[in-house]
Amino acid sequence: MSDAVRLKKNLWQEFVEDWNLTYNTDVIAVYFSAVAFLPLLQAAPREHNSSVIAISSMSGLMRNAQTHNAAKGATAHLSKMMSKRVRVDRYQSELNRARPFP
């Protein structure tokens, strides 16, 4: 059996349902939670720093366990994009991201 055939067999062990569940939890939930908090963050008194912190992980930079790592990479990228959008729209709030180290 060739290396490519062996790799394909290993990668096909993943299930679409697992990918959907992981993305719903790690990416889609982060997006809608952050969006839901924007009016509250903007209403905070000026002397307070209001922010949403989206916590990802170092897994987004690794190259194994595709489902989890792809979702964490997507969460980090989503947070970066949303952070720029919040600044462009001149909200007084921030959207920050954190990738804890092991």
C-alpha positions as a printed NumPy array, in Angstrom:
array([[  0.   ,   0.   ,   0.   ],
       [  1.438,   3.393,  -0.998],
       [  1.921,   6.245,   1.454],
       [ -0.82 ,   8.249,  -0.258],
       [ -3.316,   5.378,  -0.026],
       [ -2.457,   4.863,   3.65 ],
       [ -2.842,   8.585,   4.371],
       [ -6.168,   8.725,   2.532],
       [ -7.458,   5.742,   4.504],
       [ -6.417,   7.426,   7.763],
       [ -7.944,  10.81 ,   6.847],
       [-11.245,   9.254,   5.751],
       [-11.748,   8.141,   9.37 ],
       [-13.091,  11.64 ,  10.071],
       [-16.838,  12.244,  10.074],
       [-18.599,  15.309,   8.61 ],
       [-20.771,  15.469,  11.731],
       [-17.642,  15.879,  13.89 ],
       [-16.452,  18.738,  11.681],
       [-19.865,  20.444,  11.889],
       [-20.063,  20.1  ,  15.665],
       [-16.531,  21.416,  16.125],
       [-17.069,  24.411,  13.829],
       [-20.432,  25.199,  15.435],
       [-18.785,  25.288,  18.851],
       [-15.391,  26.818,  18.082],
       [-16.142,  29.24 ,  15.255],
       [-19.819,  29.987,  14.747],
       [-20.567,  30.339,  18.481],
       [-17.64 ,  32.755,  18.897],
       [-18.913,  34.921,  16.039],
       [-22.514,  35.188,  17.229],
       [-21.536,  35.635,  20.888],
       [-19.231,  38.529,  19.998],
       [-21.871,  40.131,  17.773],
       [-24.495,  39.794,  20.508],
       [-22.277,  41.665,  22.991],
       [-21.419,  44.648,  20.746],
       [-24.287,  46.908,  21.918],
       [-23.491,  46.177,  25.57 ],
       [-19.809,  46.836,  25.017],
       [-20.522,  50.123,  23.3  ],
       [-22.854,  51.164,  26.139],
       [-20.103,  50.691,  28.745],
       [-18.883,  53.885,  30.443],
       [-15.908,  55.447,  28.668],
       [-13.648,  54.99 ,  31.683],
       [-14.022,  51.214,  31.404],
       [-12.229,  49.093,  28.849],
       [-14.899,  46.916,  27.285],
       [-13.816,  43.944,  25.265],
       [-14.647,  40.472,  24.079],
       [-11.829,  37.981,  24.371],
       [-12.047,  35.022,  22.009],
       [ -9.86 ,  32.231,  23.307],
       [ -8.385,  29.956,  20.691],
       [ -5.413,  27.664,  21.194],
       [ -2.006,  26.858,  19.814],
       [ -3.692,  23.938,  18.044],
       [ -4.598,  26.346,  15.267],
       [ -0.93 ,  26.436,  14.305],
       [ -0.318,  22.691,  14.39 ],
       [ -0.633,  20.225,  11.555],
       [ -2.348,  17.178,  13.018],
       [ -5.87 ,  16.388,  14.283],
       [ -7.401,  18.281,  11.37 ],
       [-10.881,  18.896,  12.762],
       [ -9.864,  20.539,  16.04 ],
       [ -6.844,  22.393,  14.679],
       [ -8.66 ,  23.741,  11.626],
       [-11.446,  25.082,  13.857],
       [ -8.964,  26.731,  16.243],
       [ -7.153,  28.309,  13.288],
       [-10.49 ,  29.573,  11.982],
       [-11.348,  31.009,  15.408],
       [ -8.042,  32.902,  15.533],
       [ -8.561,  34.27 ,  12.006],
       [-12.203,  35.192,  12.689],
       [-11.154,  37.083,  15.822],
       [ -8.517,  39.006,  13.887],
       [-11.01 ,  39.967,  11.161],
       [-13.69 ,  40.988,  13.655],
       [-11.188,  43.043,  15.635],
       [-10.358,  45.086,  12.542],
       [-14.046,  45.529,  11.736],
       [-14.821,  46.782,  15.234],
       [-12.012,  49.361,  14.931],
       [-13.132,  50.449,  11.451],
       [-16.685,  50.989,  12.708],
       [-15.254,  53.075,  15.598],
       [-16.837,  51.23 ,  18.479],
       [-15.232,  52.055,  21.796],
       [-15.045,  48.328,  22.485],
       [-12.439,  45.827,  21.4  ],
       [-12.4  ,  42.256,  20.266],
       [ -9.233,  40.521,  21.394],
       [ -7.961,  37.046,  20.842],
       [ -5.838,  34.855,  23.012],
       [ -3.963,  31.661,  22.23 ],
       [ -2.831,  30.152,  25.513],
       [  0.442,  28.3  ,  25.433],
       [  0.625,  24.758,  26.826]])
